[in-house]
């Protein structure tokens, strides 16, 4: 819509997602994203709820089939893949974020807090990320005692 027509129609529809999900923490070039929690119950049972950022990363292309001006276009990069560990124990393997932004809950392995009251959550990317190296788009993390 052109700015001069802004009063002629209703407001544009906005996505029905929490405002907090519109920002995220991310890392570059294979650097892990680490979150540290202190004072958890040793041997306690916990879960972690994660919301991955919904990002569109575009890459310039030279393929005329892409449909850009002068044969140069932009294509969407594949969604970033992330692996999550808790104190070194795998919470979930390398996977893409859900197509739609939503909360996903995982149990924290019991071994992660067997003899520890500190929890380090580590989000990592594949070694061969390439491109800009951007990844680990994390919008929300909630740790809950079960």
C-alpha positions as CSV (number, residue, x, y, z in Angstrom):
1,X,0.0,0.0,0.0
2,X,1.3,3.5,-0.8
3,X,1.6,5.8,2.2
4,X,-0.9,8.3,0.6
5,X,-3.6,5.6,0.7
6,X,-3.1,4.7,4.3
7,X,-6.4,6.4,5.5
8,X,-8.5,4.8,2.7
9,X,-8.5,1.3,4.1
10,X,-8.1,-0.5,7.4
11,X,-4.7,-1.3,8.9
12,X,-2.7,-4.2,7.5
13,X,-3.1,-7.5,9.3
14,X,-0.3,-8.2,11.7
15,X,0.7,-11.7,12.7
16,X,-0.9,-12.9,15.9
17,X,2.4,-13.7,17.7
18,X,3.7,-12.3,20.9
19,X,5.8,-9.1,20.6
20,X,8.7,-10.9,22.3
21,X,8.9,-13.4,19.5
22,X,9.7,-10.6,17.0
23,X,13.2,-10.3,18.3
24,X,15.8,-13.0,18.9
25,X,19.4,-13.7,19.9
26,X,21.6,-15.2,17.3
27,X,25.2,-16.1,16.7
28,X,27.5,-16.0,13.6
29,X,30.1,-18.3,12.0
30,X,29.5,-21.4,14.0
31,X,29.7,-19.7,17.4
32,X,27.4,-21.4,19.9
33,X,24.7,-19.6,21.9
34,X,25.1,-20.4,25.6
35,X,22.6,-19.7,28.3
36,X,23.6,-20.3,32.0
37,X,21.1,-21.0,34.8
38,X,22.2,-21.1,38.5
39,X,20.4,-22.5,41.5
40,X,18.5,-25.5,40.0
41,X,17.7,-28.5,42.2
42,X,20.4,-31.2,41.9
43,X,18.8,-34.3,40.4
44,X,15.7,-32.2,39.6
45,X,13.4,-32.9,36.6
46,X,13.2,-29.9,34.3
47,X,11.9,-29.1,30.8
48,X,13.0,-26.4,28.4
49,X,10.6,-24.6,26.1
50,X,12.1,-22.9,23.1
51,X,10.8,-20.5,20.4
52,X,13.1,-20.1,17.4
53,X,13.1,-16.8,15.5
54,X,11.1,-16.8,12.3
55,X,13.7,-15.3,9.9
56,X,13.9,-14.9,6.2
57,X,17.5,-14.7,5.0
58,X,17.8,-13.9,1.3
59,X,20.7,-14.7,-1.0
60,X,21.4,-12.9,-4.2
61,X,21.5,-15.2,-7.3
62,X,22.5,-14.8,-10.9
63,X,20.1,-17.4,-12.2
64,X,17.6,-15.8,-14.7
65,X,15.1,-18.4,-13.6
66,X,14.9,-16.8,-10.2
67,X,13.1,-13.9,-11.8
68,X,15.2,-10.9,-10.8
69,X,16.0,-7.8,-12.8
70,X,18.7,-8.5,-15.3
71,X,18.9,-12.1,-14.3
72,X,19.8,-11.3,-10.7
73,X,17.3,-12.3,-8.1
74,X,17.0,-13.2,-4.5
75,X,16.2,-16.6,-3.1
76,X,15.4,-17.6,0.4
77,X,18.2,-19.4,2.2
78,X,17.2,-22.7,3.8
79,X,16.1,-22.3,7.5
80,X,19.0,-22.5,10.0
81,X,19.5,-25.8,11.8
82,X,20.1,-25.9,15.5
83,X,21.2,-28.6,18.0
84,X,20.5,-28.1,21.8
85,X,22.4,-29.6,24.6
86,X,22.1,-29.3,28.4
87,X,25.4,-29.6,30.3
88,X,26.7,-31.5,27.3
89,X,23.8,-33.9,27.1
90,X,21.7,-33.8,23.9
91,X,18.2,-32.3,24.3
92,X,17.4,-32.4,20.6
93,X,19.5,-33.3,17.6
94,X,20.3,-31.0,14.7
95,X,16.9,-29.8,13.3
96,X,15.3,-26.9,11.5
97,X,12.9,-24.6,13.4
98,X,9.2,-25.3,12.8
99,X,7.8,-23.6,9.7
100,X,5.4,-21.6,12.0
101,X,6.8,-19.9,15.0
102,X,5.6,-21.7,18.2
103,X,6.7,-23.0,21.5
104,X,8.4,-26.4,21.5
105,X,9.0,-28.2,24.8
106,X,11.7,-30.8,25.4
107,X,12.7,-32.7,28.6
108,X,16.1,-31.9,30.0
109,X,18.0,-35.2,30.4
110,X,18.2,-36.3,34.0
111,X,22.0,-36.8,33.7
112,X,22.4,-33.1,33.0
113,X,21.6,-32.2,36.6
114,X,22.5,-35.5,38.3
115,X,25.4,-33.9,40.3
116,X,25.0,-30.2,39.4
117,X,22.8,-27.2,40.3
118,X,24.0,-25.1,37.3
119,X,22.5,-25.7,33.8
120,X,24.2,-24.6,30.6
121,X,22.0,-24.7,27.5
122,X,24.1,-24.6,24.3
123,X,22.6,-24.0,20.9
124,X,24.9,-25.0,18.1
125,X,24.8,-25.0,14.3
126,X,26.3,-27.4,11.7
127,X,30.0,-27.0,11.0
128,X,29.4,-26.2,7.4
129,X,26.9,-23.3,7.8
130,X,28.4,-21.3,5.0
131,X,26.9,-18.0,3.6
132,X,26.8,-15.3,6.2
133,X,27.2,-17.9,8.9
134,X,24.1,-16.6,10.7
135,X,22.1,-19.0,12.8
136,X,20.8,-20.0,16.2
137,X,17.8,-17.6,16.0
138,X,16.4,-18.0,19.5
139,X,13.4,-15.8,20.4
140,X,12.4,-17.3,23.8
141,X,13.7,-19.9,26.3
142,X,11.9,-21.0,29.4
143,X,13.2,-23.6,31.9
144,X,10.6,-25.1,34.1
145,X,10.8,-27.5,37.0
146,X,8.4,-30.5,36.6
